[in-house]
Amino acid sequence: MKIRFYPVIVALALAACSKQPGTESASPTQPAAAPAAQEQAAPAKPQTPEEAAKAEMTKKAVALTRDQIMQSRDPNSLSKLGEIYVEAGEPEHLAWTLERLTQLFPNSGNLRLQLAMTYAGQDKKTETYDTLLRLIKQGYYYDIGKDPRFEGAHGTKVWDYIVKTFEDNNKPFGEGKVAFDLPKGDNLFESIAWDPKRKQFLVGSVRNGGIYLADGKGGVKEFIKADAGNGLMAVFGLAVDAEHDRLYAISNGVAHFDHFDAAMVGKAGVYEFALASGKFLRKAMLPVDDGRHILSSITIDAKGKVYVADGVVQQIYRLDGGELKLIAGNPVLSGIRGLAVSGDGRTLYFADVALGLFGIDLAQDKPFALTYDEGQLALGGISGLYWFDGTLVAIQNDMSPKRVMRLRLGGDARSIVQVQPLDAAQPAFALPTTGAISGQDLYFIANSQKGLYSDLGVLTDASKLEPVHIFRSNLLYAWNQKAPAMPAPHKYTPEEIEKMRSEPPKGFNPPPGTPPKNDASPLPQPTKS
């Protein structure tokens, strides 16, 4: 499914910092050679209407003040501004634009990283360090040690500290491990559920629309086949109601489905089966003429109420009387990826891939935002969300490093008061996606194969298919312990930072003839290549 704003913003940020040091066409101190005397300057080429309009737009964009940019609440407009500033070579305006975007999208680590790159390109060390230290504090990892785009920030003890602490954030954490594998093949297993009565897992295939039984030892067998009778298409999610003998699947008409045809475009629905036998009972479809739909998430409460999310139009539905009834929606959301119902059934929580976590008071169908310390915790990039004994468990696959987090809620059920990483940066985490809770463990797909398929559903390289690893994280890990804080850097004073700027980092050899350390003049910083 497509995300509304997030990729646009990331693409802008990447473009902003794509120029490597030394690629400028001419140095300010080395002007280009003058043309030969006999050569005459070529007449200026007249502008086309498109070029004139573009020049006028650039002129207006460059005339904007920082205050004007910071007042914008439109990510699309800000993204367009950023593109203009990149092309026009306006780093200061670009920095203002990225600053505003990080305010609107505080859970985007990639976006904040690009802001740090922009600062570094302007030789703004303090701003670069502050931005990177915030990322460290939130638990991020980025390999920036040899990135030439940060060359302007090199050569200080602060920089060495930042590189080292980023590396610490990327060390494997937790006691989880791969529990079993699903067989390698062109199946594109993207969903898993647990049947507590028969003690077995169920997995759904995007590729053939089938639902399979998994024995937890590597074996699978077909349970429900996509056919004309049930109309199953690509299976994106599963939910089990063992007490009422029900299995629910969300299914979408996408090109990855091997029997896809034009009539399936925009089709999406919830399919209901008998859990014990796999018998098809009924389905509830969204109206195709209402626009393109892709159901991205499904959850079920203790009483058997089913909730699903449409990740294209950003709407949430409740299955009621065999029909999907809208309970909430907001077009400014970027992509709903996870749903979880509280144990008392009063609150539905959902994750937006760029904006973080939200809740819905189900008695009033009224959404609200969760409160938490944004300086200590980043909640973007959540793919799976689950309820467990007063906590929310989140799988963050669009996070560096990828991780599983347990979030304890406050008494108001609207705030996060404690954070505990369960597993992070595990070698098996190629692309973790969705999971299912069995007892005190979360089982989830650790290496989704969807990256091997094009947007048109074509398997690009069958030789790269691997067995699908089902990872197990213990939800009670460190349950009675005070949750460790995310790695927090020392708060350097301006005086300490200035001192460290004037001292070479460990292992750095000053150039010949450099004044001694106690000389009045500071040590020259390494120059750009």
C-alpha positions, -999 to 999 in steps of 0.1 A, spaced: 0 0 0 11 36 -6 19 60 21 5 95 17 33 118 29 61 98 45 80 87 13 76 122 -2 93 137 29 120 111 30 127 115 -7 130 152 -2 154 148 27 175 123 8 177 146 -22 187 175 1 218 157 11 226 137 -20 254 159 -32 288 146 -20 316 169 -9 337 180 -37 311 178 -64 306 216 -67 314 228 -102 336 256 -91 353 268 -60 346 304 -48 383 310 -46 390 294 -80 369 312 -106 365 295 -140 389 305 -167 378 335 -188 368 326 -224 392 334 -252 392 370 -264 380 360 -299 351 341 -285 319 360 -280 294 353 -253 265 333 -266 232 351 -266 209 343 -237 184 316 -246 149 329 -242 129 312 -215 100 290 -222 67 297 -204 74 267 -182 110 279 -173 97 314 -166 70 300 -143 96 279 -125 119 309 -121 91 329 -106 82 301 -82 118 298 -71 120 336 -65 89 335 -43 101 305 -24 135 321 -17 117 352 -5 100 333 23 112 340 58 119 314 85 88 324 104 66 319 73 80 285 67 75 274 103 39 284 102 31 258 75 11 227 84 10 212 49 37 185 44 31 184 6 38 222 3 69 219 25 82 190 4 78 210 -27 96 239 -11 124 216 -1 128 204 -36 130 240 -49 157 249 -22 178 218 -31 178 227 -68 184 264 -61 212 257 -37 196 274 -7 208 253 23 195 278 49 160 277 36 162 240 32 172 237 69 142 257 79 120 235 59 134 203 74 131 218 108 94 223 103 89 189 88 106 173 119 82 192 141 52 178 121 67 143 119 86 139 152 87 101 148 107 102 116 143 93 124 153 95 87 140 130 84 159 142 114 190 125 101 188 145 69 184 177 89 216 168 107 233 163 73 220 197 62 235 214 93 268 196 88 269 209 52 266 244 66 294 237 92 269 241 120 285 217 144 264 225 175 231 220 156 245 189 140 255 174 173 223 183 191 202 167 163 222 135 163 222 133 201 185 134 201 184 104 177 207 85 200 185 92 230 155 78 211 174 46 204 183 51 168 213 38 150 228 52 118 262 44 103 276 79 100 312 74 109 325 75 73 296 93 57 312 122 37 280 143 41 290 147 78 325 158 71 318 192 85 311 177 119 343 156 121 374 162 142 360 166 177 356 144 208 318 150 205 318 135 171 338 105 183 313 101 211 283 103 188 297 77 164 306 53 192 271 57 209 253 51 176 273 18 173 263 8 208 226 13 198 231 -12 171 243 -41 193 218 -70 194 196 -68 224 171 -92 240 167 -130 246 144 -138 217 152 -162 190 139 -179 158 112 -204 169 107 -221 136 107 -215 98 81 -216 71 93 -233 39 110 -213 12 89 -206 -18 69 -182 -38 42 -178 -11 47 -144 3 35 -153 38 26 -119 54 3 -128 83 2 -152 112 -24 -162 139 -26 -186 168 -54 -211 175 -52 -218 212 -77 -247 211 -58 -268 186 -24 -254 195 -15 -245 160 -5 -215 139 -22 -203 108 -4 -183 81 -18 -164 52 -4 -161 17 -5 -128 -3 7 -148 -34 -20 -174 -37 -46 -163 -12 -45 -195 7 -45 -200 45 -23 -227 59 -18 -246 91 18 -244 105 29 -270 130 57 -249 146 83 -273 133 86 -261 97 57 -280 82 27 -264 66 -4 -277 50 -32 -260 31 -63 -253 52 -83 -229 31 -79 -225 -6 -88 -193 -26 -115 -203 -50 -146 -190 -67 -168 -200 -38 -151 -178 -12 -135 -153 -35 -104 -149 -14 -76 -127 -29 -43 -118 -14 -44 -124 24 -29 -95 44 -40 -104 79 -56 -130 102 -75 -129 134 -88 -158 155 -118 -160 178 -114 -195 193 -143 -191 217 -168 -186 189 -150 -209 164 -142 -181 140 -113 -172 117 -112 -138 100 -90 -128 71 -85 -95 54 -80 -99 17 -72 -74 -11 -71 -73 -49 -35 -64 -55 -11 -73 -83 9 -96 -60 -20 -121 -61 -12 -147 -87 -48 -148 -101 -51 -110 -101 -72 -94 -129 -85 -59 -136 -119 -66 -119 -101 -70 -86 -87 -35 -85 -99 -17 -54 -116 -47 -39 -110 -54 -2 -130 -72 24 -132 -93 56 -137 -130 51 -152 -152 79 -146 -189 82 -153 -216 108 -120 -220 127 -124 -258 133 -132 -268 97 -122 -239 75 -157 -237 61 -165 -204 44 -193 -185 61 -195 -150 47 -176 -119 37 -180 -81 41 -167 -60 12 -159 -23 10 -176 -5 -19 -153 -5 -49 -169 27 -64 -159 45 -31 -122 45 -42 -92 22 -40 -90 2 -8 -64 -20 9 -72 -34 43 -38 -33 61 -46 -44 96 -71 -65 116 -76 -72 153 -103 -88 175 -113 -81 211 -121 -106 239 -158 -107 230 -152 -113 193 -156 -78 179 -135 -74 148 -118 -41 137 -100 -35 104 -80 -6 90 -80 7 54 -44 19 49 -51 38 16 -79 61 27 -69 60 63 -102 47 78 -110 22 106 -141 0 105 -159 -23 129 -175 -55 116 -211 -52 127 -239 -75 116 -220 -87 86 -212 -52 74 -182 -29 78 -192 2 96 -169 33 96 -159 44 131 -130 68 125 -109 82 97 -86 111 88 -70 117 54 -40 134 69 -28 101 84 1 86 65 -6 49 68 -23 27 95 -3 -4 101 -13 -19 134 -45 -23 156 -49 -35 191 -79 -35 215 -75 -30 252 -83 -59 276 -115 -42 288 -126 -36 252 -130 1 257 -101 14 236 -89 7 202 -52 16 196 -37 21 162 -3 29 148 4 54 120 37 46 102 49 82 103 29 99 131 30 73 159 3 59 182 -33 70 187 -64 56 204 -101 56 199 -126 57 228 -150 30 215 -179 42 236 -179 75 217 -159 64 186 -137 94 194 -100 94 185 -72 108 207 -34 110 207 -12 92 232 11 113 253 47 103 259 82 118 261 91 124 224 126 132 234 131 97 248 109 75 225 102 73 188 70 55 177 72 57 140 76 28 116 53 4 136 41 -26 115 24 -47 142 6 -37 174 -6 -60 201 -23 -58 236 -7 -77 265 -17 -73 302 -20 -35 303 8 -29 278 11 -23 241 37 -43 222 50 -28 189 70 -42 161 90 -13 146 103 -24 112 108 11 97 132 19 126 170 17 127 176 -6 144 145 -27 139 130 -36 173 102 -49 194 90 -26 223 67 -30 253 49 2 262 32 4 296 2 26 297 -8 50 325 -40 47 345 -57 70 320 -49 46 292 -39 76 271 -2 80 281 29 59 279 47 58 313 73 31 308 92 17 279 110 -17 277 128 -29 245 123 -67 242 144 -74 212 164 -51 190 190 -53 162 187 -91 161 205 -107 132 172 -124 121 155 -90 117 157 -86 80 121 -71 78 99 -80 107 62 -75 101 32 -89 119 27 -115 146 4 -132 170 5 -137 208 6 -172 223 7 -173 261 35 -150 271 52 -149 238 49 -129 206 56 -149 174 61 -128 143 75 -129 108 111 -117 110 121 -116 74 93 -107 51 100 -115 15 80 -87 0 111 -67 -9 117 -93 -36 85 -84 -54 81 -53 -77 51 -29 -74 35 -49 -102 38 -81 -81 66 -96 -101 91 -118 -82 123 -102 -92 148 -129 -82 135 -163 -71 170 -174 -61 169 -149 -32 138 -164 -16 145 -177 19 127 -197 45 104 -173 65 117 -171 101 91 -170 128 108 -151 157 97 -155 194 100 -126 219 92 -132 255 66 -106 265 75 -109 302 111 -100 297 122 -77 325 86 -75 336 94 -68 373 124 -47 366 126 -10 361 128 -5 324 163 6 313 165 40 299 174 44 262 211 53 259 213 89 271 242 111 262 260 134 286 245 170 283 275 190 272 277 226 281 286 252 254 320 256 272 327 218 270 317 217 234 340 246 225 369 230 244 365 197 226 364 215 193 398 229 200 413 195 210 421 167 185 402 135 190 420 104 202 443 90 175 442 122 154 477 134 144 479 172 139 496 184 108 533 192 110 539 227 124 507 228 143 511 249 175 512 228 208 479 221 227 485 249 252 491 275 224 466 304 222 455 295 187 431 265 183 441 233 164 430 236 128 401 214 118 405 189 90 396 206 57 371 193 32 384 173 3 
